[in-house]
Amino acid sequence: MTLPLKTDAAGLFADFGESIVYRPLAGKPRSVEAVVDRQPPAPIDGSPGGIRPAMIVVVRNDEQTGIGSREIDTGGDRMEIVPRVGEKPIEFRITEVGQNDEGTLELKVN
């Protein structure tokens, strides 16, 4: 889902973006615009039968207007995201950095 140019990314976030909170392990939380792809629930490690919402989140690959790919710490960074439209945001762990280019960054969370 990555876009090839920074300028193309602006249209994606204008049309489909929503505000989320990025909570870096080392740094201050900040609001960023993201496109959230809400996936089917994923199993919870160590909890047989347990499931948790899973999502793919696309943000601008920029430390000022989004999240820079070099600043991600998959061992501790988190995001506050609404699991379903109309619900209250909950905190999710960033588990993986996916595709990225100079315009966008894909993050897997659960």
PyMOL commands that set and color helices and strands:
alter all, ss='L'
color gray80, all
select helices_A, chain A and resi 6-16+69-71
alter helices_A, ss='H'
color red, helices_A
select strands_A, chain A and resi 18-23+30-43+51-60+78-81+90-100+104-109
alter strands_A, ss='S'
color yellow, strands_A
deselect
rebuild
show_as cartoon
